[in-house]
């Protein structure tokens, strides 16, 4: 569960939280009330300096002369600390805001706080506690009499449900819930809030359609999100995530010029927002982009920045787990019913967090070792992966199919075939090769299985991959060729087929292997 939340929802994990904390300005009120709401809107939508925002929000709280303003200020502080990755402080302010709203009978604000707490605990891996707060929010929301507020909360509620669906990889259900959320947001009379929420809904639809591999639909909803954003005062986090989504789509379609355009916009909004999660997601996308266009310097730069964010995320997540467990323990201790199962689960999640980091780093080291191992084998003149040898031919011959002399003759012919490079012929087949070396397909299959320990297709594919790797090592010009050209050069019918087989044989995509090779050659 942890890996799913970490790898798949690093960016989306607190969007719904911010909207649950979104503050309303009453239409009727004094000039002082308008000033309070104006400052609040600025801190929520346009603030770039989180430390300044926290100081200002804290001043709003201390100067508040009523319980409602205190609740608003507490929820705002929670959201700002959340963006700053101080999740412990964020949770403290959120819990205090929910308590105060409950005591004062501010049902709409208590419902929003419950929705935000649902998000917090869901993101911490405590789905059971998160659902408890979500259900509490539903109960409280039934007491909301104002239609405008009720519609807005129902929309947010469906968005929160959508994120639970995403955590279960049920993206179709998430799409349905987001569409339902949109129907509630469309009913909002306040133009600013309507546009802001609909922009978020359209962005979420774009993300889920992208996960469903429906790029045209994803692109359509991302552009609708930009149209709705234009009707607000501008929200850097939202705009950054929209352009990031479009950049990922164009990257997948190999339209690198348009991908770069959107990713650079996403980077600008990420820097403007100061949001660490958005920055990490953009850094990761940019590292993939520069790797694809073979800009090793910038690939290394953004990959390092991304890894720094991952480490910070891990530390923040572990702190959140500890805080969440502590809070659950306190709540249950009041009734002398401590739920040890939850504590055990969170402890396991902490362990998984450490394991995840170690595994990731280990895989990076393994890729480097794999790269050098392959080069050593190629330089030795080996045409097949080193894991397979011909020592099997010396085993007992109880199951022999042909005389030993015939076996050796066919094996020698097979060796000459490997040296000839004829395996790059796209029309090569087992029958064609059998005819070439003067045997039948049954004998050929027997020889390949016995001495190479693989079937015919795997045998040919591995010959082709090692052939092209040798070309790249011996002839630097090959590192400047497109993947599609390399695929045809070694006998594959398509770019995708070549990339899949290359990854299976070498252990990494061809673009990543080529990047390692370029870096090695520059270092020589």
C-alpha positions as CSV (number, residue, x, y, z in Angstrom):
1,X,0.0,0.0,0.0
2,X,2.8,2.3,0.9
3,X,4.5,1.8,-2.5
4,X,1.3,2.4,-4.3
5,X,0.7,5.7,-2.4
6,X,4.3,6.8,-2.9
7,X,5.0,5.9,-6.5
8,X,1.6,6.7,-8.0
9,X,0.2,9.6,-5.9
10,X,3.2,11.7,-4.8
11,X,1.7,14.8,-6.4
12,X,-2.0,14.2,-6.0
13,X,-1.9,13.2,-2.3
14,X,-2.9,16.5,-0.7
15,X,-4.9,18.4,-3.4
16,X,-8.2,17.5,-1.9
17,X,-6.9,18.5,1.5
18,X,-6.3,22.0,0.4
19,X,-9.8,22.4,-1.0
20,X,-11.3,21.0,2.2
21,X,-9.5,23.8,3.9
22,X,-10.6,26.5,1.4
23,X,-12.1,29.5,3.3
24,X,-15.3,31.3,2.3
25,X,-15.8,35.0,2.4
26,X,-19.3,35.9,3.5
27,X,-21.2,38.0,1.0
28,X,-22.6,40.2,3.6
29,X,-20.4,41.6,6.3
30,X,-18.4,44.5,7.5
31,X,-15.4,46.1,5.8
32,X,-13.2,44.4,8.5
33,X,-14.7,41.0,7.4
34,X,-13.9,41.7,3.8
35,X,-10.3,42.6,4.7
36,X,-10.0,39.3,6.6
37,X,-11.3,37.3,3.7
38,X,-9.1,39.3,1.2
39,X,-6.0,38.4,3.2
40,X,-7.1,34.8,3.5
41,X,-7.7,34.4,-0.3
42,X,-4.3,35.9,-1.0
43,X,-2.6,33.4,1.4
44,X,-4.5,30.5,-0.1
45,X,-4.1,31.3,-3.8
46,X,-1.2,33.7,-4.5
47,X,1.2,33.2,-1.6
48,X,4.7,32.2,-2.7
49,X,6.6,32.6,0.5
50,X,5.3,29.9,2.9
51,X,7.2,31.3,5.9
52,X,5.6,34.7,5.3
53,X,2.2,33.1,4.8
54,X,2.5,31.1,8.1
55,X,3.5,34.3,10.0
56,X,0.6,36.2,8.5
57,X,-1.9,33.4,9.1
58,X,-0.7,33.1,12.7
59,X,-1.3,36.9,13.1
60,X,-4.8,36.4,11.7
61,X,-5.4,33.7,14.3
62,X,-4.1,35.8,17.2
63,X,-6.1,38.8,16.1
64,X,-9.3,36.9,15.6
65,X,-12.2,38.2,17.7
66,X,-14.5,35.4,17.0
67,X,-14.5,31.6,17.0
68,X,-15.3,31.3,13.3
69,X,-12.2,33.3,12.3
70,X,-10.1,31.2,14.7
71,X,-11.3,28.1,13.0
72,X,-10.6,29.5,9.5
73,X,-7.1,30.6,10.6
74,X,-6.3,27.2,12.1
75,X,-7.3,25.4,8.9
76,X,-5.3,27.8,6.9
77,X,-2.2,27.3,9.0
78,X,-2.7,23.5,8.6
79,X,-2.8,23.9,4.9
80,X,0.4,26.1,4.8
81,X,2.3,23.8,7.0
82,X,1.2,20.9,4.9
83,X,2.7,22.6,1.8
84,X,5.9,23.2,3.8
85,X,6.1,19.5,4.6
86,X,5.8,20.0,8.3
87,X,3.1,17.4,8.6
88,X,3.1,17.2,12.4
89,X,2.3,20.9,12.8
90,X,-0.3,20.6,10.0
91,X,-2.1,17.7,11.8
92,X,-2.0,19.6,15.1
93,X,-3.7,22.7,13.7
94,X,-6.2,20.6,11.8
95,X,-7.2,18.6,14.8
96,X,-7.6,21.8,16.9
97,X,-9.6,23.4,14.2
98,X,-12.0,20.4,14.0
99,X,-12.4,20.4,17.8
100,X,-13.2,24.1,17.9
101,X,-15.6,23.9,15.0
102,X,-17.4,21.0,16.7
103,X,-17.7,22.8,20.0
104,X,-19.0,26.0,18.3
105,X,-21.4,24.2,16.0
106,X,-19.8,25.4,12.8
107,X,-21.0,22.4,10.8
108,X,-19.6,23.4,7.4
109,X,-16.2,24.0,8.9
110,X,-16.2,20.8,11.0
111,X,-17.2,18.9,7.8
112,X,-14.3,20.4,5.9
113,X,-11.9,19.7,8.7
114,X,-13.1,16.0,8.8
115,X,-12.6,15.8,5.0
116,X,-9.0,17.1,5.4
117,X,-8.3,14.7,8.3
118,X,-9.5,11.9,6.1
119,X,-7.0,13.0,3.5
120,X,-4.2,13.3,6.1
121,X,-4.7,9.8,7.5
122,X,-5.3,8.2,4.1
123,X,-1.9,9.6,2.9
124,X,-0.3,8.3,6.1
125,X,-1.4,4.8,5.2
126,X,-4.1,4.8,7.9
127,X,-7.1,4.3,5.6
128,X,-9.2,2.9,8.4
129,X,-8.9,6.1,10.5
130,X,-9.3,8.2,7.3
131,X,-12.6,6.6,6.5
132,X,-13.7,7.2,10.0
133,X,-13.2,10.9,9.6
134,X,-14.8,10.8,6.2
135,X,-17.9,9.2,7.6
136,X,-18.0,11.7,10.4
137,X,-17.8,14.5,7.8
138,X,-20.8,13.0,6.0
139,X,-22.8,13.0,9.2
140,X,-21.9,16.6,10.0
141,X,-22.6,17.7,6.4
142,X,-26.2,16.7,6.7
143,X,-26.6,19.5,9.2
144,X,-25.5,22.1,6.7
145,X,-28.5,24.2,5.7
146,X,-27.0,26.6,3.2
147,X,-27.3,25.1,-0.3
148,X,-24.2,26.7,-1.7
149,X,-22.0,25.3,1.1
150,X,-23.7,21.9,0.9
151,X,-23.1,21.6,-2.8
152,X,-19.4,22.6,-2.4
153,X,-18.9,20.1,0.4
154,X,-20.6,17.2,-1.5
155,X,-18.3,17.9,-4.5
156,X,-15.2,17.8,-2.2
157,X,-16.6,14.6,-0.6
158,X,-16.8,12.9,-4.0
159,X,-13.3,14.0,-4.8
160,X,-12.0,12.5,-1.6
161,X,-13.8,9.2,-2.4
162,X,-12.1,9.3,-5.8
163,X,-8.7,9.3,-4.1
164,X,-9.6,6.2,-2.2
165,X,-10.5,4.6,-5.5
166,X,-7.2,5.7,-7.0
167,X,-5.4,4.1,-4.0
168,X,-7.1,0.8,-5.1
169,X,-6.1,1.3,-8.7
170,X,-9.7,1.6,-9.6
171,X,-9.3,4.5,-12.0
172,X,-12.6,4.1,-13.8
173,X,-14.5,4.5,-10.5
174,X,-12.3,7.5,-9.8
175,X,-13.4,9.0,-13.1
176,X,-17.1,8.4,-12.2
177,X,-16.7,10.1,-8.8
178,X,-14.9,13.1,-10.3
179,X,-17.7,13.6,-12.9
180,X,-20.2,13.4,-10.0
181,X,-18.1,16.0,-8.0
182,X,-18.2,18.2,-11.1
183,X,-22.0,18.2,-11.1
184,X,-22.1,19.7,-7.6
185,X,-19.4,22.3,-8.4
186,X,-21.3,23.4,-11.5
187,X,-24.2,24.4,-9.1
188,X,-22.0,26.9,-7.2
189,X,-23.1,30.5,-7.7
190,X,-19.8,32.0,-6.7
191,X,-17.9,32.3,-10.0
192,X,-14.4,32.2,-8.4
193,X,-15.0,29.1,-6.3
194,X,-16.9,27.4,-9.2
195,X,-14.0,27.9,-11.6
196,X,-11.4,26.9,-9.0
197,X,-13.2,23.6,-8.1
198,X,-14.0,22.7,-11.7
199,X,-10.4,23.3,-12.7
200,X,-9.3,20.8,-10.0
201,X,-12.0,18.3,-11.2
202,X,-10.9,18.6,-14.9
203,X,-7.3,18.2,-13.9
204,X,-8.1,15.1,-11.9
205,X,-10.0,13.7,-14.9
206,X,-7.0,14.3,-17.0
207,X,-4.8,12.4,-14.6
208,X,-7.1,9.4,-14.4
209,X,-7.6,9.2,-18.1
210,X,-3.8,9.3,-18.5
211,X,-3.6,6.4,-16.1
212,X,-6.1,4.6,-18.2
213,X,-3.9,5.2,-21.3
214,X,-6.5,7.4,-22.9
215,X,-4.2,10.3,-23.9
216,X,-6.7,12.1,-26.1
217,X,-9.3,12.3,-23.3
218,X,-6.6,13.3,-20.8
219,X,-5.4,16.1,-23.0
220,X,-9.0,17.3,-23.5
221,X,-9.6,17.6,-19.8
222,X,-6.3,19.2,-19.0
223,X,-7.1,21.9,-21.5
224,X,-10.5,22.4,-19.9
225,X,-8.8,22.7,-16.6
226,X,-6.6,25.5,-18.0
227,X,-9.7,27.3,-19.2
228,X,-11.3,27.2,-15.8
229,X,-8.0,28.3,-14.1
230,X,-8.1,31.4,-16.3
231,X,-11.3,32.3,-14.5
232,X,-9.6,32.4,-11.1
233,X,-6.9,34.6,-9.6
234,X,-4.3,31.9,-10.6
235,X,-3.2,29.0,-8.4
236,X,0.5,28.0,-9.2
237,X,0.2,24.5,-7.7
238,X,-2.8,23.7,-9.9
239,X,-1.4,25.2,-13.1
240,X,1.9,23.5,-12.4
241,X,0.2,20.1,-12.2
242,X,-1.8,20.7,-15.3
243,X,1.3,21.5,-17.4
244,X,3.1,18.6,-15.9
245,X,0.3,16.3,-17.0
246,X,0.4,17.7,-20.5
247,X,4.2,17.4,-20.6
248,X,4.0,13.7,-19.6
249,X,1.5,13.1,-22.4
250,X,3.7,14.7,-25.1
251,X,6.8,12.8,-23.7
252,X,4.9,9.5,-24.1
253,X,4.1,10.5,-27.7
254,X,7.8,11.5,-28.4
255,X,6.8,15.1,-29.1
256,X,9.8,16.5,-27.2
257,X,9.4,20.1,-28.3
258,X,5.9,20.4,-26.9
259,X,6.8,18.3,-23.9
260,X,9.7,20.7,-23.1
261,X,7.3,23.7,-23.4
262,X,4.9,22.3,-20.8
263,X,7.5,20.9,-18.5
264,X,9.3,24.3,-18.3
265,X,6.0,26.0,-17.5
266,X,5.4,23.4,-14.8
267,X,8.9,24.1,-13.4
268,X,8.1,27.8,-13.2
269,X,4.8,27.2,-11.4
270,X,6.5,24.7,-9.1
271,X,9.2,27.2,-8.1
272,X,6.6,29.9,-7.7
273,X,4.4,27.8,-5.4
274,X,7.3,26.5,-3.3
275,X,5.5,23.2,-3.2
276,X,8.1,20.4,-2.6
277,X,5.9,17.6,-3.9
278,X,5.2,19.4,-7.2
279,X,8.9,20.3,-7.5
280,X,9.8,16.6,-7.1
281,X,7.3,15.5,-9.7
282,X,8.5,18.1,-12.2
283,X,12.2,17.2,-11.5
284,X,11.5,13.6,-12.2
285,X,9.7,14.4,-15.5
286,X,12.5,16.7,-16.6
287,X,15.1,14.0,-15.8
288,X,13.2,11.6,-18.1
289,X,13.0,14.3,-20.8
290,X,16.7,15.1,-20.8
291,X,17.5,11.5,-20.8
292,X,15.3,11.0,-23.9
293,X,17.0,13.9,-25.7
294,X,20.4,12.7,-24.6
295,X,21.3,15.7,-22.5
296,X,23.3,13.9,-19.8
297,X,24.3,17.1,-17.9
298,X,20.7,18.2,-17.3
299,X,19.5,14.6,-16.8
300,X,22.0,14.3,-13.9
301,X,21.0,17.7,-12.5
302,X,17.3,17.0,-12.3
303,X,17.6,13.4,-11.3
304,X,19.8,14.4,-8.3
305,X,17.2,17.1,-7.4
306,X,14.4,14.5,-7.6
307,X,16.3,12.1,-5.4
308,X,16.8,14.8,-2.8
309,X,13.0,15.4,-2.8
310,X,12.3,11.7,-2.4
311,X,14.5,11.6,0.7
312,X,12.8,14.6,2.2
313,X,9.4,13.0,1.4
314,X,10.5,9.8,3.1
315,X,11.5,11.7,6.3
316,X,8.3,13.7,6.3
317,X,6.2,10.6,5.8
318,X,7.9,8.8,8.7
319,X,7.2,11.8,10.9
320,X,3.5,11.7,9.8
321,X,3.2,8.0,10.6
322,X,4.6,8.6,14.1
323,X,2.3,11.6,14.7
324,X,-0.7,9.7,13.3
325,X,-0.1,6.7,15.5
326,X,0.3,8.9,18.5
327,X,-3.0,10.6,17.8
328,X,-4.8,7.3,17.3
329,X,-3.4,6.0,20.5
330,X,-4.6,9.0,22.5
331,X,-8.1,8.8,21.0
332,X,-8.4,5.1,21.8
333,X,-6.8,5.3,25.2
334,X,-9.7,7.5,26.3
335,X,-12.0,4.4,26.0
336,X,-9.2,2.0,27.1
337,X,-9.4,0.2,23.7
338,X,-6.0,0.7,22.2
339,X,-6.0,-0.7,18.6
340,X,-2.6,-2.5,18.5
341,X,-3.3,-3.6,15.0
342,X,-3.1,-0.1,13.7
343,X,0.2,0.5,15.5
344,X,1.6,-2.7,14.0
345,X,0.5,-1.7,10.5
346,X,2.1,1.7,10.8
347,X,5.3,0.2,12.2
348,X,5.3,-2.1,9.1
349,X,4.8,1.0,6.9
350,X,7.8,2.7,8.5
351,X,9.8,-0.4,7.8
352,X,8.6,-0.5,4.2
353,X,9.6,3.2,3.8
354,X,13.1,2.3,4.8
355,X,13.1,-0.7,2.6
356,X,11.8,1.3,-0.3
357,X,14.6,3.8,-0.1
358,X,17.2,1.0,0.2
359,X,15.8,-1.0,-2.7
360,X,15.7,2.1,-4.9
361,X,19.4,2.9,-4.2
362,X,20.3,-0.7,-4.6
363,X,18.6,-0.9,-8.0
364,X,20.6,2.1,-9.1
365,X,23.8,0.5,-8.1
366,X,22.8,-2.8,-9.7
367,X,22.1,-1.0,-13.0
368,X,25.7,0.4,-12.9
369,X,27.1,-3.0,-12.2
370,X,25.0,-4.6,-14.9
371,X,26.2,-2.0,-17.4
372,X,29.9,-2.7,-16.8
373,X,29.3,-6.5,-16.7
374,X,27.7,-6.4,-20.1
375,X,30.5,-4.3,-21.6
376,X,33.1,-6.7,-20.3
377,X,31.2,-9.6,-21.9
378,X,30.9,-7.8,-25.2
379,X,34.6,-6.9,-25.2
380,X,35.4,-10.6,-24.6
381,X,33.6,-11.3,-27.8
382,X,30.6,-13.1,-26.2
383,X,27.5,-13.0,-28.4
384,X,25.2,-14.3,-25.7
385,X,24.4,-13.3,-22.1
386,X,27.0,-14.8,-19.7
387,X,24.5,-16.7,-17.7
388,X,24.3,-19.3,-20.4
389,X,27.2,-21.6,-21.3
390,X,27.8,-24.7,-23.3
391,X,28.8,-26.9,-20.4
392,X,25.4,-28.5,-20.5
393,X,26.5,-30.5,-23.5
394,X,28.9,-32.5,-21.3
395,X,26.1,-34.0,-19.2
396,X,25.0,-37.6,-19.3
397,X,23.6,-38.6,-22.7
398,X,20.7,-40.8,-21.6
399,X,18.3,-38.5,-23.4
400,X,20.4,-38.0,-26.5
401,X,18.4,-37.4,-29.7
402,X,21.3,-37.8,-32.2
403,X,24.8,-39.1,-32.4
404,X,27.4,-37.0,-30.6
405,X,29.2,-36.3,-33.9
406,X,26.1,-34.9,-35.4
407,X,25.5,-32.7,-32.3
408,X,29.0,-31.2,-32.5
409,X,28.6,-30.6,-36.3
410,X,25.4,-28.7,-35.8
411,X,26.8,-26.8,-32.8
412,X,29.8,-25.7,-35.0
413,X,27.4,-24.6,-37.7
414,X,25.4,-22.7,-35.2
415,X,28.5,-20.9,-33.9
416,X,29.4,-19.9,-37.5
417,X,25.8,-18.6,-37.9
418,X,26.3,-16.4,-34.8
419,X,29.6,-15.1,-36.2
420,X,28.0,-14.3,-39.6
421,X,25.5,-11.8,-38.1
422,X,22.7,-13.3,-40.3
423,X,20.4,-13.2,-37.2
424,X,19.7,-9.6,-38.0
425,X,17.6,-10.7,-40.9
426,X,14.0,-9.8,-39.9
427,X,12.7,-12.8,-41.9
428,X,14.8,-15.4,-40.0
429,X,12.7,-18.3,-38.7
430,X,13.5,-21.7,-37.1
431,X,12.7,-23.4,-40.4
432,X,15.0,-21.0,-42.4
433,X,17.9,-21.5,-39.9
434,X,17.4,-25.2,-39.9
435,X,17.7,-25.4,-43.6
436,X,20.7,-23.1,-43.5
437,X,22.7,-25.4,-41.2
438,X,21.4,-28.6,-42.9
439,X,19.0,-30.0,-40.3
440,X,15.3,-30.0,-39.4
441,X,13.5,-27.8,-36.9
442,X,13.3,-30.5,-34.3
443,X,17.1,-31.1,-34.2
444,X,17.7,-27.3,-34.2
445,X,15.3,-26.8,-31.3
446,X,17.1,-29.6,-29.4
447,X,20.5,-28.1,-30.0
448,X,19.4,-24.6,-28.9
449,X,17.6,-25.9,-25.8
450,X,20.5,-28.1,-24.8
451,X,23.4,-25.8,-25.4
452,X,21.9,-22.3,-25.1
453,X,19.2,-23.2,-22.5
454,X,16.5,-21.1,-24.3
455,X,13.9,-21.3,-27.1
456,X,14.5,-20.2,-30.7
457,X,12.9,-16.7,-30.3
458,X,14.8,-15.9,-27.1
459,X,18.1,-17.1,-28.7
460,X,17.7,-14.9,-31.8
461,X,16.6,-11.8,-29.7
462,X,19.6,-12.1,-27.4
463,X,22.0,-12.4,-30.3
464,X,20.5,-9.2,-31.8
465,X,20.7,-7.3,-28.6
466,X,24.3,-8.2,-27.9
467,X,25.1,-7.4,-31.5
468,X,23.7,-3.8,-31.3
469,X,25.4,-3.3,-27.9
470,X,28.7,-4.3,-29.4
471,X,28.1,-1.8,-32.2
472,X,27.4,1.0,-29.7
473,X,30.5,0.1,-27.8
474,X,32.8,-0.1,-30.8
475,X,31.3,2.6,-33.0
476,X,30.4,5.8,-31.1
477,X,28.3,7.1,-34.0
478,X,25.7,4.5,-33.0
479,X,25.0,6.5,-29.8
480,X,23.7,9.3,-32.0
481,X,21.2,7.2,-33.9
482,X,17.5,7.0,-33.0
483,X,16.1,4.0,-31.2
484,X,13.9,3.1,-34.3
485,X,17.1,3.0,-36.5
486,X,18.9,0.7,-34.0
487,X,15.8,-1.5,-33.9
488,X,15.9,-2.0,-37.7
489,X,19.7,-2.4,-37.7
490,X,19.6,-5.5,-35.5
491,X,16.5,-7.0,-37.1
492,X,13.5,-5.9,-35.0
493,X,10.3,-5.0,-36.7
494,X,9.4,-2.1,-34.4
495,X,10.7,0.4,-31.9
496,X,8.5,-0.9,-29.1
497,X,9.5,-4.6,-29.6
498,X,13.2,-3.7,-29.6
499,X,12.8,-1.6,-26.4
500,X,11.0,-4.4,-24.6
501,X,13.5,-7.1,-25.5
502,X,16.4,-4.8,-24.8
503,X,15.1,-4.1,-21.3
504,X,14.5,-7.8,-20.6
505,X,18.0,-8.8,-21.8
506,X,20.1,-5.9,-20.5
507,X,18.0,-4.9,-17.5
508,X,17.4,-1.2,-18.5
509,X,15.8,0.7,-21.5
510,X,18.1,1.3,-24.5
511,X,18.1,5.1,-23.9
512,X,19.3,4.6,-20.3
513,X,22.0,2.2,-21.4
514,X,23.1,4.6,-24.1
515,X,23.3,7.4,-21.5
516,X,25.6,5.3,-19.3
517,X,27.7,4.5,-22.3
518,X,28.1,8.2,-23.4
519,X,28.9,9.2,-19.8
520,X,31.6,6.5,-19.7
521,X,33.1,7.5,-23.0
522,X,33.3,11.2,-21.9
523,X,35.0,10.1,-18.7
524,X,37.7,8.3,-20.7
